[in-house]
Amino acid sequence: MSGRCGGKYPCGGGSTMLIDSPFHERFWSKVRKTKECWVWTACRTGFGYGQIRINRRAALAHRVSYEIAYGSIPQGLYVLHKCDNPPCVRPEHLWAGTHAQNMHDMFSKGRRTPFRKLSERDVREIRALNGIIPRKELGERFKVSAATISRVMGDQC
């Protein structure tokens, strides 16, 4: 994937993604299809997004899925989730949008509130509830994203 938006996330234009059958087989072998989401089961970022290596470079799995299904991501756009589930790679759950659309979507759905910080007590409680309460529910309870819960748990590749 080439191009970068704000230096933080890769964004559309000029994909160098492999599109041959062996790559597709490798990609989809790392996906568990459920009734709703198709969950990336391999390496994930600290924010919960799937990662795969392409030509020795890390690529975000949901972006790769979008490109497999729909072609190149338009220059300057992000690949967003309708389902709000970072490891989801189901093409029907993905759409290309601007940074402003992503921020609007995030705040309108309550996934993030501006300047929300977890206290040390919150972090201890979240860790104690790991495996007892689903992370999405923990995020709702503490008014943070599921990705924040994953970071609290120390999830890394």
C-alpha positions as CSV (number, residue, x, y, z in Angstrom):
1,M,0.0,0.0,0.0
2,S,1.4,3.4,-0.8
3,G,0.7,6.9,0.4
4,R,0.1,8.0,3.9
5,C,-2.6,10.2,5.4
6,G,-1.2,12.5,8.1
7,G,1.8,10.1,8.5
8,K,-0.3,7.8,10.7
9,Y,-2.4,5.5,8.4
10,P,-1.8,4.4,4.9
11,C,-4.5,5.7,2.6
12,G,-5.5,5.1,-1.0
13,G,-3.8,5.3,-4.3
14,G,-1.3,3.2,-6.1
15,S,-1.7,-0.2,-4.4
16,T,1.2,-2.6,-4.8
17,M,-0.8,-5.4,-3.3
18,L,-0.3,-8.9,-4.6
19,I,-3.5,-10.2,-6.2
20,D,-2.6,-13.7,-7.2
21,S,-4.3,-16.8,-6.0
22,P,-1.6,-18.0,-3.5
23,F,-1.8,-14.6,-1.8
24,H,-5.6,-14.8,-1.7
25,E,-5.4,-18.3,-0.2
26,R,-2.9,-17.1,2.4
27,F,-5.0,-14.0,3.2
28,W,-8.4,-15.8,3.6
29,S,-6.8,-18.7,5.6
30,K,-6.3,-16.2,8.4
31,V,-10.0,-15.3,8.6
32,R,-12.8,-16.9,10.7
33,K,-16.2,-16.3,9.1
34,T,-19.0,-15.8,11.6
35,K,-22.6,-15.0,10.8
36,E,-21.9,-11.3,11.1
37,C,-18.2,-10.4,10.9
38,W,-15.3,-12.1,9.2
39,V,-12.6,-11.9,11.9
40,W,-8.9,-11.6,11.2
41,T,-7.2,-14.3,13.4
42,A,-3.6,-13.5,12.8
43,C,-1.4,-10.6,13.9
44,R,-3.2,-7.5,15.1
45,T,-2.2,-3.9,15.8
46,G,-2.5,-2.4,19.2
47,F,-5.8,-0.9,18.0
48,G,-7.1,-4.4,17.1
49,Y,-6.8,-4.1,13.3
50,G,-5.5,-7.2,11.4
51,Q,-2.1,-7.0,9.9
52,I,-0.5,-9.0,7.1
53,R,2.9,-8.7,5.4
54,I,3.0,-8.0,1.7
55,N,6.4,-7.7,0.1
56,R,8.0,-7.5,3.6
57,R,5.8,-4.5,4.5
58,A,2.9,-4.6,7.0
59,A,-0.5,-3.9,5.6
60,L,-3.8,-3.5,7.4
61,A,-6.0,-6.6,6.7
62,H,-9.3,-4.7,6.3
63,R,-7.7,-2.4,3.7
64,V,-6.4,-5.5,1.8
65,S,-9.8,-7.1,1.9
66,Y,-11.4,-3.9,0.5
67,E,-8.9,-3.9,-2.3
68,I,-9.4,-7.6,-3.1
69,A,-13.2,-7.0,-3.3
70,Y,-13.4,-3.5,-4.8
71,G,-10.0,-2.5,-6.3
72,S,-7.7,0.3,-5.3
73,I,-8.7,2.6,-2.4
74,P,-9.2,6.1,-3.8
75,Q,-6.4,8.5,-3.0
76,G,-6.9,10.3,0.3
77,L,-9.6,7.9,1.6
78,Y,-9.6,5.5,4.6
79,V,-11.3,2.1,4.7
80,L,-13.9,2.3,7.5
81,H,-16.0,-0.3,9.2
82,K,-19.8,-0.3,9.2
83,C,-19.7,-2.9,12.0
84,D,-17.2,-1.0,14.3
85,N,-15.2,-4.2,14.7
86,P,-11.5,-3.5,14.0
87,P,-10.5,-7.1,13.1
88,C,-13.4,-7.5,10.7
89,V,-12.4,-8.0,7.1
90,R,-15.8,-8.8,5.6
91,P,-16.0,-6.7,2.4
92,E,-19.7,-5.9,2.9
93,H,-18.8,-4.2,6.2
94,L,-16.1,-1.9,4.7
95,W,-16.5,1.4,3.0
96,A,-14.1,4.1,1.8
97,G,-14.5,7.5,3.5
98,T,-12.7,10.6,4.5
99,H,-11.0,11.3,7.8
100,A,-13.9,13.7,8.7
101,Q,-16.5,10.9,7.9
102,N,-14.5,8.5,10.1
103,M,-14.5,11.0,13.0
104,H,-18.2,11.8,12.6
105,D,-19.0,8.1,12.5
106,M,-16.9,7.4,15.6
107,F,-18.4,10.1,17.7
108,S,-22.0,9.6,16.5
109,K,-21.9,5.9,17.5
110,G,-20.3,6.7,20.8
111,R,-17.1,4.7,20.1
112,R,-15.1,7.6,21.4
113,T,-15.7,10.6,23.5
114,P,-13.2,13.4,23.3
115,F,-10.4,13.4,25.9
116,R,-11.7,10.3,27.8
117,K,-9.0,8.9,30.0
118,L,-9.0,5.7,32.0
119,S,-8.0,5.9,35.7
120,E,-5.6,3.4,37.2
121,R,-8.6,1.9,39.0
122,D,-10.4,1.6,35.6
123,V,-7.5,-0.2,34.1
124,R,-7.2,-2.7,37.1
125,E,-11.0,-3.4,36.8
126,I,-10.8,-3.9,33.1
127,R,-8.0,-6.4,33.4
128,A,-9.8,-8.2,36.2
129,L,-12.8,-8.6,33.9
130,N,-10.8,-9.9,31.0
131,G,-12.4,-13.1,29.7
132,I,-15.5,-12.6,31.9
133,I,-17.1,-9.7,30.0
134,P,-16.6,-9.3,26.2
135,R,-14.3,-6.5,25.3
136,K,-16.9,-4.6,23.3
137,E,-19.1,-4.5,26.4
138,L,-16.2,-3.4,28.5
139,G,-15.6,-0.6,26.0
140,E,-19.2,0.5,26.3
141,R,-19.1,0.3,30.1
142,F,-16.0,2.5,30.3
143,K,-16.9,4.7,27.4
144,V,-13.9,3.8,25.3
145,S,-13.3,1.8,22.1
146,A,-12.8,-1.9,22.0
147,A,-9.3,-1.0,20.6
148,T,-8.6,0.9,23.9
149,I,-9.6,-2.2,25.8
150,S,-7.2,-4.3,23.7
151,R,-4.4,-1.9,24.5
152,V,-5.2,-2.1,28.2
153,M,-4.9,-5.9,27.9
154,G,-1.5,-5.5,26.2
155,D,-2.6,-7.2,22.9
156,Q,0.2,-7.1,20.4
157,C,1.5,-9.0,17.4
